Amino acid sequence: MAFEVDFSAVEAVLVKPLTYLPFILRAVVDAIAGFPHVNAIVGDDELLVYGAVHLGVAVDLDADGLVGAGRAGRR
């Protein structure tokens, strides 16, 4: 599945050059919040749905990896 996104409105308000990553991450958090069963785990015969969305991004640093977690991306 592929999506086409128009970022022209985002580019118009940028003061300094940024990557698209923060905007994409925000869209992911909003999408997960819109479908709360995606943000859940299966427990003992039940589905435990989390109320807040926390999103982590893995970054490759030469020898080591690093994951920054955005806490409470959406409550």
Buried (B, 14 or more C-beta within 10 A) or exposed (E): EEEEEEEEEEEEEEEEEEEEEEBEBBEEBEEBBEEEEEBEEEEEEEEEEEEEBBBEEEEEEEEEEEEEEBEEBBE
